[in-house]
């Protein structure tokens, strides 16, 4: 039985003379909470876009949920969930209407759609918000609604791109509790980018990127030591300083 949810093989993406991601090799297990870290311009977003089938690799490839990103990018979009920091749902629709709409987009019909909405509502505690307009929700509840819509089709791999930016600390903690429940209870693989080092520390493993290169890989503690820091925050600062020195040289 294959326990790998995402595997990249020499994954590379060029934009003209600029190499945004260079020779990236990763293996992410099913049910793993995996963090992608790095300063701005490190290649995180480009990596996510390739894994989601939005842009093609220049070289190498990746297998996501058993599908090759080169051969069937549209199929990958059916198997994954994606959520970004920006609230991209319909603010003039209620919570229930947003979920119903996304259920339809993902091909759920009739009893299947209603049943899935009920499951997600119960899992995320949205029952008291169903009739509230999306635009009137607080940041934390918008975040939860965004996650609900991303989960409507039961994706095996969930991509979270800076999902808690601008959200208060209490909501962030609750969100991460939900993420770990998804991984442990439902076996969902979660790949997250974040600038919050306390959040990165909640990942089982992290990959630290810099200027398109994989600098360190392992548990948060292992990554910190590989870069020469006592913590992930130290490692991040060290990496930023190295990048600045290289740019000035």
C-alpha positions, -999 to 999 in steps of 0.1 A, spaced: 0 0 0 13 34 -10 15 57 20 28 87 0 4 115 -7 28 139 -25 61 132 -41 82 157 -61 111 145 -83 136 172 -94 108 197 -95 120 228 -112 102 259 -125 118 287 -145 103 321 -155 127 332 -182 161 335 -167 148 333 -131 147 299 -114 118 301 -89 121 264 -78 152 243 -84 155 205 -82 130 201 -54 127 165 -40 101 159 -13 80 129 -1 50 138 21 30 110 38 -7 105 39 -22 121 69 9 143 75 7 180 84 36 195 64 49 230 64 65 250 36 85 279 50 108 305 36 113 343 31 94 361 3 107 349 -30 118 315 -17 96 295 -41 68 285 -17 39 299 -38 54 285 -71 57 251 -55 21 252 -44 9 263 -78 27 234 -95 14 208 -69 -21 221 -75 -18 217 -113 -21 254 -120 13 258 -137 35 231 -153 70 223 -141 98 233 -164 117 201 -154 109 172 -132 75 163 -120 53 157 -90 28 130 -80 -2 144 -60 -29 120 -47 -16 94 -72 -18 117 -102 11 131 -122 9 169 -124 23 169 -159 -1 142 -173 -34 152 -157 -34 186 -140 -72 189 -143 -77 156 -125 -55 169 -96 -79 198 -91 -107 174 -84 -87 156 -57 -73 185 -37 -86 213 -16 -72 248 -15 -76 277 8 -57 310 9 -55 339 33 -79 360 13 -116 353 17 -126 343 -18 -162 332 -10 -194 350 -17 -201 377 9 -237 382 -2 -245 345 3 -252 329 37 -228 303 51 -253 275 41 -256 290 6 -218 292 1 -214 256 11 -243 245 -11 -228 264 -41 -193 248 -37 -209 214 -32 -225 219 -66 -192 230 -82 -176 198 -70 -204 177 -85 -223 168 -53 -261 164 -59 -292 159 -39 -289 138 -7 -251 135 -12 -247 172 -11 -270 177 18 -253 149 37 -218 163 31 -229 198 42 -242 183 74 -210 165 80 -188 195 75 -211 218 95 -209 194 125 -171 190 121 -164 227 121 -192 238 144 -209 260 119 -245 251 129 -253 285 145 -239 305 116 -257 288 87 -281 318 80 -254 345 85 -241 363 54 -205 355 46 -196 392 45 -207 398 81 -185 370 96 -155 378 117 -120 369 104 -120 336 123 -154 325 111 -146 335 75 -116 313 78 -137 285 90 -162 289 62 -134 290 37 -121 257 51 -156 242 50 -160 250 13 -125 235 6 -135 203 23 -169 198 6 -156 172 -19 -135 153 8 -101 161 -7 -73 137 2 -47 166 1 -55 201 14 -33 231 6 -34 260 30 -16 292 18 -11 316 47 -46 306 60 -44 325 93 -30 358 83 -49 386 101 -68 362 123 -67 367 161 -46 343 182 -76 324 197 -90 317 162 -56 306 150 -53 281 178 -87 267 171 -79 265 134 -48 244 141 -67 221 164 -91 215 134 -62 209 111 -47 182 133 -82 166 136 -84 164 99 -51 147 97 -56 122 126 -93 115 123 -98 116 85 -63 110 71 -62 142 52 -27 153 41 -23 190 49 4 212 33 5 247 48 26 278 42 29 303 71 50 331 84 41 324 120 69 303 135 46 291 163 23 276 137 52 261 118 62 244 150 28 226 150 37 208 117 50 173 119 78 182 94 87 214 76 107 222 44 127 254 46 132 271 12 154 299 1 157 314 -34 142 283 -49 164 258 -31 155 233 -3 177 244 26 165 221 53 140 193 59 127 175 89 109 181 122 109 218 133 136 210 158 158 192 132 153 221 107 164 246 133 196 227 140 204 221 103 204 259 97 223 266 129 196 280 151 181 271 185 145 274 171 126 278 138 125 316 144 163 316 148 167 296 116 143 319 97 163 350 108 196 333 99 183 325 64 170 360 58 204 374 68 222 350 44 198 360 16 204 397 23 242 392 23 241 373 -10 220 400 -26 244 427 -15 275 408 -26 
